[in-house]
Amino acid sequence: MKSLTVEELKPGMVLARTIINNDMVVILSENTLLTKAHITRLEFLNIPLVYIKDEYDLSASYQNVQAMFSRSNAFVTKYHDVVHTATEIFDIAAKDGNVPMEKTDTLVDHSLVPMVKESGVVDYLYELNHLASDVYNHSLRVSILAGVIAKWLQLPKEETRDLILAGFLHDIGKTHFSERLLSKQVENLRGKDLDDYMKHTLDGHHILSAKPDISEGVRLAALQHHERMDGSGFPFNSSGKDIHKYARIIAIADIYDNITTEREGRIKQTPFTAIARITEDMYASRLDAEICVAMLKHIKDVFLGSTVVLNNGKRGTIVRYADDFSSLPLVSISQDEIIDLNQQKDIKIVEYNPK
């Protein structure tokens, strides 16, 4: 890794660290392949220095050594291999409207199912710095998260496998999107753009309905993952048990991933922000309460022992939770100081497992 001034940057270089402004808004994410437009933007923002990966960082031998000494890096290395296959699958679907099921089934059975079973998978996914607007990466992460939730729900093996497939294919309808629409943030869509975006659920269901070997649950997950239990979702304002279980699970995984993944032009958010949103939507009857409760109970175990940074500048360790499943953690700052975030509402977690 080396530091360079913006004037020294060249297209094709790879960022070694995420660039964040003083408001904690992501400018560019780690592992971004720099383009001329990126460099021009950095010049405009008066960014003094950036960290770039050097030949050693990018070498295969370095990646192999990192994988040997870090399970996290091993997972990330495996994930990058999976992204390549996922991209091929989505590109085929975009070209001729056909999902290559043999390749997809192999990806699910030999890569995604084993990744779901790995201890620490939720933390590993959080370490990935891909933009959420990238449909390939988003679909992979939602697939893995949906599989983890299925494990927490103690669903049968075959149903869990089917749900992982559903997570991977839930956004297959976005292969019909134009490049312009793909590059836009959902919250900024208006008019025809918003109508076209909402149509991806119908397109996904249509694509998958042409595959007789795909279960009804997988097809309905593509159609219904934006539906909400109170009828406030789309495309049909379905509600309650009219929404397939797979779609209800994937809706939660989708929200979690969208909030916890870096996106250009958006404030970085921690898993605790996602958990707060899921809890709020559960109490508002937008998300399935039974699934949410199972997730909230189990995900706390993931966070125990993790390092966090608070908005008062203090760094501490999550040591335990209050009895309420939706409670915030207690953070140990030192032997003499433990902060209960349920009692001190003005104190927030702003970084999770900081590097």
Secondary structure, 3 states (H helix, E strand, C coil): CEEEEHHHCCCCCEECCCEECCCCEEEECCCCECCHHHHHHHHHCCCCEEEECCHHHHCHHHHHHHHHHCHHHHHHHHHHHHHHHHHHHHHHHHHHCCCCHHHHHHHHHHHHHHHHHCCCHHHHHHHCCCCCCCHHHHHHHHHHHHHHHHHHCCCCHHHHHHHHHHHHHCCHHHHHCCHHHHCCCHHHCCHHHHHHHHCHHHHHHHHHHCCCCCCHHHHHHHHHCCCCCCCCCCCCCCCHHHCCHHHHHHHHHHHHHHHHCCCCCCECCCHHHHHHHHHHHHHCCCCCHHHHHHHHHHHHHHHCCCEEEECCCCEEEEEEECCCCCCCEEEEEECCEEEECCCCCCCCEEEECCC
